[in-house]
Amino acid sequence: MSPTQNPTDLSTMATPLYGDALVAVLYNGTEFDPNLHLHISSIGQRLQRFNSAQDLLSSAQSGCFNCILVDASMADLPVSDLARLICSFAVHCPIIVVTPRNSPATSVATTRFRVTFLPKQDDPAVILEEMNASVRAFNEANRLEAYFLTLTPRERQVMKFVVEGLLNKQVAFELNISEITVKAHRGRLMRKMNARTLPDLLYMAARLGPASGSSEKLPAF
């Protein structure tokens, strides 16, 4: 499809992808949109193309991708390799699997990041918007983890009890410290986590998962 035929002007998308995101694309360049690299470049992103699942799995940059886009219709992509890709990468970044036309759209949230199955589209903006959401999810996950890593061991202990619903005096009893000290730790961890309210902190803890002490688990990023 030539640029003049695109039903959407990609350069004027309201929510462009975060700058300098690295998108890995596994496709053969024929059945998929042949101008995909132009579309991604038009919104300021870097694309690294792979011709086989093995090349992608063995890439030195495998831990640096913000999002992975896979054309499931590739003749040399058996189900076993697709499953291996998902198991290997879904803990590191979101994955979008482009399936044949008219197949159902669905998503799987069994790992840290969501795996989305999206049927092929005539409008490339549909896939780009899905990539947009994936990169936002990747950035949010990294942002929350970076905040959490700034907490001291004691602040993490306090956060664990706070998100479990304990009052300050109960946290003080559990940690054998004063309630005033608990309040001080709580104030610092709220600032470090950039959480303005307790619901904000609860959401962040649920997103971070067991590492934060949260017993709740939100859907994958």
C-alpha positions in Angstrom: 0.0 0.0 0.0 1.5 3.3 -1.0 1.5 6.3 1.4 -1.2 8.1 -0.7 -3.5 5.1 -0.2 -3.2 5.0 3.6 -6.6 5.9 5.1 -4.8 7.6 8.1 -2.2 10.3 8.0 0.4 8.7 10.3 2.4 11.9 10.8 -0.5 13.5 12.6 -1.3 10.7 15.0 -2.5 12.3 18.3 -0.4 10.0 20.5 3.0 9.3 19.0 5.2 6.6 20.4 7.8 7.5 22.9 11.0 8.7 21.2 13.9 6.4 20.7 11.9 3.2 21.3 13.4 0.2 19.7 10.8 -2.0 18.0 11.8 -5.5 16.8 9.9 -6.8 13.8 9.8 -10.4 12.7 8.3 -10.6 9.2 9.1 -11.5 5.6 8.3 -8.1 4.1 5.9 -9.4 1.5 2.6 -10.5 3.2 3.1 -7.8 5.8 2.9 -4.1 5.0 6.1 -3.5 2.9 6.2 0.1 4.1 6.1 -0.8 7.7 9.6 0.6 8.4 8.5 3.9 6.8 5.5 4.1 9.0 7.4 3.4 12.2 10.2 5.9 11.2 7.6 8.5 10.5 6.7 8.6 14.2 10.3 8.7 15.3 11.0 5.1 16.2 13.8 2.7 15.5 13.0 -0.6 13.8 15.2 -3.7 13.8 14.0 -6.3 11.4 14.6 -10.0 11.7 13.9 -12.7 9.1 13.7 -15.7 11.4 12.8 -16.5 14.9 16.2 -17.8 15.6 17.8 -14.5 14.5 15.6 -12.7 16.9 16.2 -15.1 19.8 19.9 -14.9 19.4 20.1 -11.1 18.9 22.5 -9.3 21.2 19.9 -6.6 21.7 17.2 -9.1 22.8 16.9 -7.4 26.2 16.7 -3.9 24.7 13.4 -4.0 22.8 10.5 -1.8 23.9 8.0 -3.9 21.8 8.1 -6.9 19.5 5.9 -7.3 16.4 5.6 -10.7 14.8 3.9 -11.7 11.6 2.4 -15.1 12.5 1.8 -15.9 8.8 5.4 -16.4 8.0 5.9 -19.8 6.3 9.0 -20.5 8.3 7.6 -19.7 11.7 6.3 -22.9 13.2 4.0 -22.7 16.3 6.8 -24.1 18.4 9.1 -21.1 17.5 6.3 -18.7 18.1 5.6 -20.2 21.5 9.3 -20.0 22.3 9.4 -16.3 21.3 6.5 -15.5 23.6 8.0 -17.4 26.5 11.4 -15.8 26.0 10.3 -12.2 25.5 7.0 -11.6 27.2 8.8 -11.1 30.5 10.8 -8.3 29.0 8.5 -6.4 26.7 5.0 -6.5 25.2 4.5 -8.6 22.1 2.1 -8.1 19.2 1.4 -11.1 17.0 -0.3 -10.2 13.7 -2.6 -13.0 12.7 -4.5 -13.7 9.4 -7.3 -11.4 8.5 -10.7 -12.1 10.1 -9.1 -14.0 12.9 -10.3 -12.9 16.4 -8.4 -10.2 18.3 -7.4 -11.3 21.8 -4.7 -10.7 24.4 -3.0 -13.0 26.9 -1.8 -11.7 30.3 0.0 -14.6 31.8 3.4 -13.0 32.0 4.7 -9.6 33.0 3.8 -8.1 29.7 0.7 -8.6 27.6 0.8 -10.7 24.4 -1.7 -9.3 21.9 -3.0 -11.2 18.9 -4.2 -8.7 16.3 -5.6 -9.6 12.8 -4.0 -7.9 9.8 -5.4 -4.5 9.0 -5.7 -2.4 5.8 -4.9 0.7 7.9 -1.4 0.6 9.3 -2.4 3.1 12.0 -4.2 0.3 13.8 -1.0 -1.6 14.4 0.9 1.5 15.2 -1.6 2.5 17.8 -1.3 -1.0 19.4 2.5 -0.5 19.3 2.0 2.9 20.9 0.1 1.3 23.8 2.7 -1.4 24.2 5.6 1.1 24.4 3.6 3.1 27.0 3.2 -0.1 29.0 6.9 -0.9 28.8 7.8 2.6 29.9 5.3 2.5 32.8 6.7 -0.8 34.0 10.3 0.5 34.0 9.3 3.8 35.6 7.6 2.0 38.5 10.5 -0.4 39.0 12.9 2.5 39.0 10.9 4.2 41.7 10.7 1.1 43.7 14.5 0.5 43.5 15.1 3.9 45.2 13.3 2.7 48.4 15.4 1.6 51.4 14.8 -1.9 52.8 12.9 -0.3 55.7 10.7 1.7 53.3 9.9 -1.4 51.3 8.9 -3.1 54.6 6.6 -0.2 55.4 5.2 -0.2 51.9 4.4 -3.9 52.1 2.4 -3.5 55.3 0.7 -0.3 54.0 -0.6 -1.9 50.8 -1.8 -4.9 52.9 -4.1 -2.4 54.7 -2.3 -2.1 58.1 -2.7 1.2 60.0 0.4 3.1 61.0 0.3 1.9 64.6 -0.1 -1.7 63.3 2.9 -1.3 61.1 4.8 0.1 64.0 4.0 -2.9 66.1 5.0 -5.3 63.3 8.4 -3.6 62.8 9.0 -2.8 66.5 9.4 1.0 65.7 7.5 4.1 66.7 4.4 5.2 64.9 6.2 8.6 64.2 9.0 6.7 62.5 6.4 4.8 60.4 4.8 8.0 59.3 8.3 9.4 58.3 9.1 6.3 56.3 5.6 6.3 54.7 6.0 10.0 53.7 9.4 9.3 52.1 8.3 6.3 50.2 5.2 8.1 48.9 7.4 10.8 47.5 9.9 8.4 46.0 7.2 6.4 44.4 5.6 9.6 43.1 2.3 8.5 44.7 0.0 11.3 45.7 -2.6 9.2 47.3 -2.9 5.8 48.9 -4.9 4.5 45.9 -2.0 5.5 43.7 0.4 3.5 45.9 -2.0 0.5 45.9 -2.2 0.6 42.1 1.6 0.8 41.8 2.1 -2.1 44.2 -0.3 -4.2 42.3 1.5 -3.4 39.1 4.8 -4.3 40.6 3.5 -7.6 41.9 5.0 -9.8 44.7 8.3 -7.8 44.8 6.4 -4.9 46.4 4.6 -7.0 48.9 1.2 -6.6 47.2 -1.1 -9.6 47.4 -3.1 -8.3 44.4 -2.2 -8.8 40.8 -3.4 -6.5 38.0 -3.5 -7.6 34.4 -0.1 -7.6 32.5 1.2 -4.3 31.2 
